Amino acid sequence: MITRFRRLPLRSRLALLTAAAVAVAVALAAGACWLVTKQQLSHQRDTTLTSQRVDDRSVQGLVQTCGTNPSGLPPAPGSYTIQVVTAGGLVCTTPGKAAIRVTEDDLAVATGRVDDVVLHDSRATDGQEMRVATYRSERLPNTAVSIAQPVSEIDKPLNALALVLVITAGVGVLGAATAGLWIARAALRPVDRLTGAVEHIARTEDLAVRIPVEGDDEIARLSSSFNSMTAALASSRDRQQQLIADAGHELRTPLTSLRTNIDLLVRSEETGRAIPPEDRKELLASVRAQMAELAALIGDLQELSRPDGPGASGPLQVVALHEAVERAVGRARLRAAGAGLSIDAEIDKWYVRAEPAALERAVVNLLDNAVKFSPPGGVIEVRLVKGELTVRDHGPGIPADELPHVFDRFWRSPTARSLPGSGLGLSIVAQTVQQAGGEVAVHAAEGGGAVACVRLPGAATEPPALT
C-alpha cells in the first residue's frame, strides 16, 4: 500500500493526505459531538425520570384494580410506563403497557432496604429496552413505584444525528479532497515550471533558461537557486570553452615552429644535404626551447583545470608563508643574477592555510614576472609584513587600461608579446590566492614599475590547533 501510494503523483498524494487529515479531524469532531449529545440526552432523561412522582391515590387504585378491572384507570402519559411493585411480589402495570421485568433493585426499594431512587436498565415483556427509575411510596407501605421510558426514545435522535454527521463528514472529506487537489495544483505550479526547465536543459543543454521568481517563499528561493545554478554552469562552460580555444591558439604557435624545425632536420636526413653545424645547433636549441615552452604551458593548463573553491587544489594545510617566499626568492635570485638583477627581501613570519605546492608556485610566478619586466641592473623589492606580500619591480609598468586584464587567462600586454610566457602565470596566482581565502591585486608603483600585492588570512605564530 505504501509503495503504491509513493508511486502516485505529488499533487495526488497531497490531495489524499489533505482528505485523510480532514477525515480524521471530522471523524473525531463528529464522534465527540455524538458522545456529548448522548451523554446530555441520557442525563436529561434520567433527571426527568427521577423527578417524576405518581399520585399515591392513583398508585393505590392501580394496586386495588390490578388484574381485575384496569379499564377505569388512565393510561400513563406518552411513552412512559408506570409499574407498582410490592414487597409481597405483586406487580401492577398501567393499562396498555407491557410489564417490565422486576429486578433486585426494585424489590430492595419496595422492602425499604434502599431509600434512594434507583436507576437501572431492564426489559419489557414486548422486548423493549427500558430505562427505569424506582422510588418508594410515601403512604403505601412495602410498595415501590417504577417509572420507565424506552431507551429508543433517545436512540432515535442519536441515530438521526449520527446519519447527519456521517453525511456531513462525507461531504466535508470530498470537499477537502477537491480543495486539496486544487491547492496542490496551484502550489506545485512553480515546481512544474522548474521541472519543465530541468527537462528542457537535460534535453537541449540550453543553460540560458531562467525561471521567473515570484515572492520570497520556499518555491521562490528554489527558483532563484536554480537560476543561480544554471548561470554558474553556463559561466563554467563558457570559461571551459574559452580555455580550450585559448589553449589551442597558444599551442598552435610553438607546435608550428617545432614542426617546421623538425621538418628541416628530417629533410636534411632524407636528401643527404647536411645542415651547417651552427645552424643545426641553433635548430636543436630551438626545438629544446619549444619543447620546454610546451611543457610549461601544459603544466599551467593542468593547474588552471582544477576546480575553484577552497581546498579544490588539494587539502588545505598550515603553511609557513615566509618559508615559501624565502624558497621562491632563492630560486628567483639564480635567474635574476643572469640578467644583472638583485632582489631585496624583507620577510616576517606568517602562517596561512593553503595548499603548499600551489602557494609556492604562485609566489614563484610573481617573482618570475618581476624578473621578466625588470631592466638590467634593476632591483626587485619583496616584502612580507603582517600577512601582506608585495613584489615590486622597476620596469615599464602596466598601463591603466590594461590593469583589469592582468589576471585573465592567456592575456598578455601588447608590449610583452615578444617575451616568453603563455599569459597564465598571474591567472594561476589569482586562483591559488582565492582558494586560500585571500586577495591579490596589481597596480602601478610610484616612481615607475608595478606592484603585486597578496593578502592572505593567517597569524604571525603557528596555530597549535591547526597543526
C-alpha positions in Angstrom: 0.0 0.0 0.0 2.8 2.4 0.9 4.7 1.6 -2.2 1.6 2.2 -4.4 1.0 5.5 -2.6 4.5 6.6 -3.3 4.1 5.9 -7.0 1.2 8.5 -7.2 2.0 12.0 -8.5 2.9 14.5 -5.8 -0.4 16.5 -6.2 -2.4 13.3 -5.8 -0.6 12.5 -2.7 -1.1 15.9 -1.3 -4.8 15.7 -2.1 -5.1 12.3 -0.4 -3.2 13.4 2.6 -5.4 16.5 2.9 -8.5 14.5 2.6 -7.2 12.0 5.1 -6.4 14.7 7.6 -9.8 16.3 7.2 -11.5 12.9 7.5 -9.7 12.2 10.8 -10.5 15.7 12.1 -14.1 15.4 11.1 -14.4 11.9 12.5 -13.0 13.0 15.8 -15.3 16.1 15.9 -18.3 14.1 14.9 -17.6 11.3 17.4 -17.1 13.8 20.2 -20.3 15.6 19.2 -22.3 12.3 19.2 -20.9 11.2 22.6 -21.6 14.6 24.2 -25.1 14.6 22.8 -25.8 11.1 24.0 -24.5 12.0 27.4 -26.6 15.1 27.7 -29.8 13.3 26.5 -29.2 10.4 28.9 -28.6 12.8 31.7 -31.7 14.8 30.9 -33.8 11.6 30.6 -32.5 10.3 34.0 -33.1 13.6 35.6 -36.7 13.6 34.3 -37.3 10.1 35.4 -36.0 10.6 38.9 -38.0 13.8 39.4 -41.3 12.3 38.3 -43.8 11.3 41.0 -47.2 9.5 40.7 -50.1 10.4 43.0 -50.4 7.9 45.8 -54.2 7.6 45.2 -53.5 6.5 41.6 -50.9 4.1 42.9 -53.4 2.7 45.4 -56.1 2.5 42.7 -53.7 0.7 40.4 -53.0 -1.9 43.2 -56.6 -2.4 44.0 -57.7 -2.9 40.4 -54.6 -4.9 39.4 -55.7 -7.8 37.3 -59.4 -7.2 37.8 -60.8 -4.0 36.2 -58.0 -1.8 35.0 -60.1 -0.1 32.4 -61.1 2.7 34.8 -57.5 3.8 35.3 -55.9 6.4 33.0 -53.0 5.2 30.9 -49.5 6.5 31.6 -48.8 9.7 29.7 -46.7 9.5 26.5 -44.2 6.7 26.3 -43.9 6.3 30.0 -44.8 3.1 31.8 -45.8 3.1 35.4 -45.4 -0.1 37.4 -46.1 -0.8 41.1 -44.1 -3.4 42.9 -45.0 -4.6 46.4 -42.8 -6.5 48.8 -45.1 -9.4 48.6 -44.3 -9.8 44.9 -47.4 -8.1 43.4 -46.6 -6.3 40.1 -49.1 -4.0 38.6 -48.6 -2.1 35.3 -50.6 0.7 33.8 -53.1 -0.4 31.2 -51.9 -0.7 27.6 -48.3 -1.0 28.6 -46.1 -4.1 28.6 -44.9 -5.3 32.0 -41.3 -4.6 33.0 -39.0 -7.2 34.4 -38.6 -6.7 38.2 -35.1 -6.6 39.4 -33.5 -7.0 42.8 -33.1 -3.2 42.9 -36.9 -2.8 42.6 -37.5 -5.3 45.5 -34.9 -3.6 47.6 -36.7 -0.3 47.3 -40.1 -1.9 48.0 -38.9 -3.7 51.2 -37.2 -0.5 52.4 -33.6 -1.7 52.2 -32.9 1.2 49.8 -34.3 4.6 50.4 -33.0 6.4 47.4 -34.3 6.4 43.9 -32.7 3.6 41.9 -31.9 4.0 38.2 -31.3 0.8 36.2 -31.9 -0.8 32.8 -34.5 -3.5 32.3 -36.5 -5.1 29.5 -40.3 -5.1 29.0 -42.3 -8.2 28.1 -42.6 -6.9 24.5 -38.8 -6.9 24.2 -38.2 -3.2 24.5 -35.1 -2.0 26.4 -36.3 0.3 29.2 -34.7 2.9 31.5 -36.3 2.5 34.9 -36.4 4.8 37.9 -37.8 3.2 41.1 -38.7 5.0 44.3 -40.6 4.1 47.5 -44.2 5.2 48.0 -44.5 7.6 50.9 -48.0 6.5 52.0 -48.2 2.9 50.9 -46.1 0.5 53.0 -43.8 -2.0 51.3 -44.6 -0.5 47.9 -42.3 0.8 45.2 -43.2 2.7 42.1 -41.3 2.3 38.9 -41.4 4.9 36.1 -39.9 3.6 32.8 -39.1 5.1 29.4 -37.9 3.1 26.3 -34.2 3.5 25.6 -35.2 4.0 21.9 -36.6 7.5 22.9 -33.0 8.8 22.8 -31.6 6.2 20.4 -33.8 7.5 17.5 -32.5 11.1 17.7 -28.9 9.8 18.3 -29.2 7.6 15.2 -30.5 10.5 13.2 -27.7 12.7 14.4 -25.2 10.0 13.5 -26.6 9.9 10.0 -26.4 13.7 9.6 -22.8 13.6 10.9 -21.8 10.9 8.5 -23.3 12.7 5.6 -21.7 16.0 6.7 -18.3 14.3 7.1 -18.5 12.6 3.7 -19.3 15.9 2.1 -16.5 17.6 4.0 -14.0 14.9 3.0 -14.9 15.2 -0.7 -14.7 19.0 -0.5 -11.4 18.7 1.3 -10.0 16.3 -1.4 -11.2 18.7 -4.1 -9.8 21.7 -2.4 -6.6 19.8 -1.7 -6.2 18.8 -5.3 -6.8 22.4 -6.4 -4.4 23.8 -3.8 -1.8 21.2 -4.7 -2.0 22.2 -8.4 -1.7 25.9 -7.6 1.1 25.3 -5.1 3.1 23.0 -7.4 2.7 25.1 -10.5 6.1 26.7 -9.8 7.6 23.3 -9.3 6.1 22.2 -12.6 7.8 25.2 -14.3 11.1 24.2 -12.6 10.6 20.6 -13.7 9.9 21.7 -17.2 13.1 23.9 -17.2 15.2 21.0 -15.9 13.8 18.6 -18.5 14.4 21.2 -21.2 18.0 21.7 -20.1 18.6 17.9 -19.9 17.2 17.6 -23.4 18.8 20.6 -25.1 21.7 21.6 -22.8 20.4 25.1 -23.0 21.7 26.8 -19.9 20.2 30.2 -20.8 16.8 29.1 -19.4 15.6 31.2 -16.4 12.6 30.6 -14.2 10.5 33.7 -13.2 10.9 34.3 -9.4 7.7 35.4 -7.7 7.5 36.3 -4.0 10.0 35.2 -1.4 8.7 31.8 -0.2 10.5 28.5 -0.4 9.5 27.9 -4.0 10.8 31.4 -5.0 14.1 30.5 -3.2 14.3 27.2 -5.0 13.7 29.0 -8.4 16.3 31.6 -7.5 18.8 28.9 -6.5 18.1 27.1 -9.7 18.7 30.2 -11.8 21.9 30.8 -9.9 23.0 27.2 -10.6 22.3 27.4 -14.3 24.1 30.8 -14.5 27.1 29.3 -12.8 27.0 26.2 -15.0 26.8 28.5 -18.1 29.7 30.6 -16.9 31.7 27.5 -16.2 31.0 26.1 -19.6 31.9 29.4 -21.2 35.2 29.5 -19.3 35.9 25.9 -20.3 35.2 26.6 -23.9 37.3 29.8 -23.8 40.1 27.9 -22.1 40.1 25.3 -24.8 40.0 27.9 -27.5 42.8 29.9 -25.9 44.9 26.8 -25.2 44.5 25.7 -28.8 45.6 29.1 -30.0 48.6 29.2 -27.7 49.7 25.7 -28.5 49.5 26.3 -32.3 52.4 28.7 -32.4 55.1 26.5 -30.6 53.8 23.4 -32.3 54.0 25.1 -35.8 57.6 26.3 -35.0 58.5 22.9 -33.6 57.1 21.1 -36.7 59.0 23.4 -39.0 62.3 22.8 -37.3 61.8 19.1 -37.2 60.8 19.1 -40.9 64.1 20.8 -41.7 66.1 18.2 -39.8 64.1 15.3 -41.4 64.5 16.8 -44.9 68.2 17.2 -44.3 68.5 13.5 -43.4 66.3 12.4 -46.3 68.1 14.4 -49.0 71.6 13.9 -47.7 72.3 17.7 -47.7 73.8 18.4 -44.3 72.8 21.5 -42.4 75.8 23.6 -41.3 76.8 22.7 -37.8 76.0 26.1 -36.4 72.5 26.1 -38.0 71.9 22.6 -36.8 72.9 23.6 -33.3 70.5 26.5 -33.4 67.7 24.3 -34.7 68.2 21.8 -31.9 68.3 24.6 -29.3 65.1 26.0 -30.7 63.5 22.6 -30.6 64.6 22.2 -27.0 63.2 25.6 -26.1 59.9 25.0 -27.8 59.5 21.6 -26.0 60.2 23.3 -22.7 57.7 26.0 -23.6 55.1 23.3 -24.4 55.8 21.5 -21.1 55.4 24.7 -19.1 52.2 25.6 -21.0 50.7 22.1 -20.3 51.7 22.4 -16.7 50.0 25.8 -16.4 46.9 24.4 -18.1 46.8 21.5 -15.7 47.0 23.9 -12.8 44.1 26.0 -14.2 42.0 23.0 -15.0 41.5 22.2 -11.3 38.1 23.4 -9.9 37.8 26.7 -8.0 37.0 26.9 -4.3 38.7 26.3 -1.0 40.6 23.0 -0.9 39.9 22.3 -4.6 43.6 22.1 -5.4 44.3 19.7 -2.5 43.8 19.5 1.2 44.5 22.8 3.0 47.3 22.8 5.5 49.0 25.2 7.8 51.8 26.6 5.6 54.7 28.9 6.7 54.3 31.6 4.0 57.6 33.1 5.0 59.4 29.9 4.2 57.7 29.5 0.9 58.6 33.1 0.0 62.3 32.5 1.0 62.5 29.4 -1.2 60.9 31.3 -4.1 63.3 34.2 -3.6 66.3 31.8 -3.6 65.1 30.3 -7.0 64.5 33.8 -8.4 67.9 35.1 -7.4 69.5 32.4 -9.7 67.6 33.7 -12.7 68.0 37.4 -11.7 71.7 37.1 -11.4 72.0 36.2 -15.1 70.1 39.4 -16.0 72.1 41.6 -13.7 69.2 42.0 -11.2 69.2 42.0 -7.5 66.4 41.1 -5.0 65.9 43.0 -1.8 63.8 40.9 0.5 62.3 41.7 3.9 60.3 38.7 5.2 58.4 38.4 8.5 56.8 35.2 9.8 53.3 34.5 8.7 51.3 31.2 8.8 48.3 30.6 6.5 46.0 27.7 5.5 46.7 26.8 1.8 47.9 24.0 -0.5 51.8 24.2 0.0 52.9 23.4 -3.6 50.3 25.7 -5.2 51.1 28.5 -2.9 54.9 28.3 -3.6 54.3 28.2 -7.3 52.1 31.3 -7.1 54.9 33.2 -5.3 57.4 32.0 -8.0 55.1 33.2 -10.7 55.1 36.7 -9.2 58.8 36.8 -8.9 59.3 35.5 -12.5 57.1 38.3 -13.8 59.2 40.8 -11.8 62.4 39.4 -13.2 61.0 39.3 -16.8 60.0 43.0 -16.8 62.8 44.5 -14.8 65.6 46.4 -16.6 69.2 45.2 -16.4 70.7 46.3 -13.1 67.4 46.9 -11.5 66.2 45.9 -8.0 63.2 43.7 -7.2 61.7 44.5 -3.8 60.0 41.7 -1.9 58.2 42.4 1.4 56.1 40.1 3.7 54.7 42.2 6.5 51.7 41.3 8.6 50.3 38.8 6.1 50.7 41.2 3.1 53.2 40.1 0.4 54.3 42.7 -2.1 56.6 42.2 -5.1 57.7 45.4 -6.8 59.8 45.8 -10.0 61.2 48.9 -11.6 60.2 48.0 -15.1 58.0 49.9 -17.6 54.9 49.3 -15.5 51.4 48.4 -16.7 49.1 51.0 -18.4 45.9 51.8 -16.5 43.7 50.4 -19.3 45.4 47.1 -19.1 45.3 46.6 -15.3 41.7 45.0 -15.3 43.0 42.2 -17.6 46.2 41.1 -15.9 44.6 38.1 -14.3 42.7 37.0 -17.4 43.9 33.6 -18.8 46.2 33.9 -21.8 46.2 37.7 -21.7 49.5 39.4 -22.4 50.2 43.0 -22.8 50.9 44.1 -26.5 54.3 45.3 -25.3 55.1 42.0 -23.8 54.1 39.5 -26.5 57.6 39.2 -27.8 58.7 37.9 -24.4 58.4 34.3 -23.4 55.4 33.2 -21.5 51.8 32.0 -22.0 49.9 34.6 -20.1 48.8 32.1 -17.5 51.1 33.0 -14.6 49.0 35.7 -13.0 45.9 33.6 -13.6 47.4 30.8 -11.5 48.3 33.3 -8.8 44.8 34.7 -8.6 43.2 31.2 -8.5 45.6 30.0 -5.8 45.1 33.0 -3.6 41.4 32.9 -3.9 41.4 29.2 -2.9 43.3 30.1 0.2 40.7 32.8 1.0 42.9 35.8 0.2 43.1 38.7 -2.2 45.5 39.7 -5.0 45.9 42.9 -6.9 48.4 44.6 -9.3 48.8 48.3 -9.6 51.3 50.9 -10.8 54.0 51.8 -8.4 55.1 55.3 -7.5 58.2 56.2 -9.5 57.6 53.6 -12.1 57.2 49.9 -12.3 54.4 47.7 -10.9 53.5 46.2 -7.5 51.8 42.9 -7.0 50.0 42.7 -3.5 48.8 39.4 -2.0 46.9 39.4 1.3 46.3 36.0 3.0 44.4 35.5 6.3 46.6 33.9 8.9 48.7 34.6 12.0 52.3 35.5 12.9 52.5 32.4 15.1 51.7 28.8 14.1 48.3 27.9 15.5 48.6 24.7 17.5 45.0 23.6 16.8 45.6 23.5 13.1 48.9 21.5 13.1 
